[in-house]
Amino acid sequence: MAALFRPRPVYVAASWMAPVGRYNGKEKQNLSFLELAERCGEVFTGSPVRRRDIEAVVVGSQNPAAFSAVDNTAAKIAGILGISGAKSVLIDTASSSGASAFENAYLEVASGRNDHVLAIGIQKMSDVSTQESTRIIAGVIDREESEFGLTMPACGALVARALKEKLGLSDEEWTAYAALLTQRSQRFAANNPNAHLNMTIEVSDYYSQIANGKNYRYWHPLRYHDFCPMSDGVAAIILTSKPQDVLVSGLGSATDIPTIADRNYFHSFPATVIAAGYAYGMAGLTNVRKLTGKMHVNMHDPFNGFGPINMVDLGIVSRNRLMDALLDDTLTGPDGAFPTNLTGGLKGRGHPLGATGMIQIVENHALIREKGFIAGLSHSIGGPINNNVVVLLERSDHFQSRRHEPFKPWGLPSLGKLKPKRVSLDALLAGGGSVEGAFVTSTVRFDYKTARPEVVILIVACRFEKTTYKFLFGIDGEYYSRVAIFEGGDPVAIERVDGNIMINRIPVRKFYTRTINGLVELAGNGWKRFIGKNPGPATTQEVPKEP
């Protein structure tokens, strides 16, 4: 039997981050993608590892070629930092790219291949418009689902609806809950000079801006303030084999299936549970609650609804605290059992996609060194909640003083299954006539000016060859009233009429077509000309939210 691989200890020699914001010459100075990367040289200030000692550079960034027209990214960054000659590699796992780059850098040192590695997370989203950013980001979604109109905000809305139903909340109660979650994130962001949204948003502000239209409905049940801002950011960490005061004690990553319709549920993220299990196993933590009162949790909350789910999936709280854990300061506040997102989280600090996972780790490193925490847990989600990374930093002396025999996790959740290739809409409807299905869930996007429903995404379950499969569809918003009344399990009829797929006699529509860099809208929103409307900007507020 092969001997169990024992990685050598990996330490954090230095970390650095730039303030999160929009480096477009309006909010912050105008810096290009590579000029932003050049600032990473500041990580060497005071570092025990010198620039010439770096043997590898690992860069995390989501699709920099599409966002910033930069390719051969890692080699260019190594060059401008004066580290040419070192190995350089780009890691792209969508919005967890920064955390995945950290994992790759960790493995370089843990394996003994290199002693000193520079890990960077970087994203400049302001190089494109909010609308174009939406299309680029949608490239991480399954091709057919994205063409039917599914985007990352729509995924967030499906999760929010699932949580809302799990908690048994009415629309009004959900709005109140979302207002409280927003107030929480902004309370901490207001005290973080590096945060993009460095301001408070009280519950009264949340509601008053509903009244004046600024906090408009976007993807139901989410509103404008339920989304993170569209941000730029960069962070860097030097990992080393030489002992330092903080080490990497646990690290895990996992993927889920790429399609949304085929997921078993939306109120929990299996890839997070699996990644956390492996991180705790590596750290020899049979129960993460052993770090009660000693650990900061930095989790991925780009949309209201993700945060409560993450806290359960990470094993921080039990499922019966799903609703109130983040609102209870004795549990997740600054002096609570598990202080969480004290820098504002993605919703307050900002979410510069490929940089975020690295920023979270930098923040935890600073909190350990400066605020007395023993450990810092970071959690990053990539793509449509299917490429997730969990990292545990710990004070070296604390790690060495406790039992830490590594183990493989047990009791991991099962994933959904992709539909076999033979199972398609064409095959489902090949027999002619109507096919009976059952409504699963839906969400709708509203126009920010008129509040008119524009796009409806719905998921329907159908029997095919004695097995139930789920299919995702898009329909025009004008039919929303006919879909809004559906509840889970309600019967629906799917058929093909004159070559067109219909659901309860509602025509199914594809809204986008795939391009090499993302998506483009079919017919350029041409239907709007029939009602005298031209497509407007995606947002009118000063700080655009993530698309």
Buried (B, 14 or more C-beta within 10 A) or exposed (E): EEEEEEBEBBBBBBBBBBBBBBBBEEBBEEBBBBBBBBBBBBBBEEBBBEBEBBBBBBBBBBBBBBBBEBEEBBBBBBBBBEBEEBBBBBBBBBBBBBBBBBBBBBBBBBEEEBBBBBBBBBBBBBBBBBBBBBBBBBBBBBBBBBBBBBBBBBBBBBBBBBBBBBBEBEEEEBBBBBBBBBBBBBBBBBBBEBBBBBEBBEEEBBEEBBEEEBBBBBBBBBBBBBBBBBBBBBBBBBBBBEEBEBBBBBBBBBBBBBBBBBBBEBBBBBBBBBBBBBBBBBBBBEEBBEBEEBBBBBBBBBBBBBBBBBBBBBBBBEEEBBBBBBBBEEBBBEEBBBBBBBBBBBBBBBBBBBBBBBBBBBBBBBBBBEEEBBBBBBBBBBBBBBBBBBBBBBBBEBBEEBEBEBBEBEEBBEBBEBBEEEBBBEBBBEEEEBBEBBBBBBBBBBBBEEEEBBBBBBBBBBEBEEEEBBBBBBBBBBBBEBBEEBEEEEEBBBBBEEEEBBBBEBEBBBBBEBEEBBBEBBEEEEBBEEEEBEEEEBBEBEBBBBB
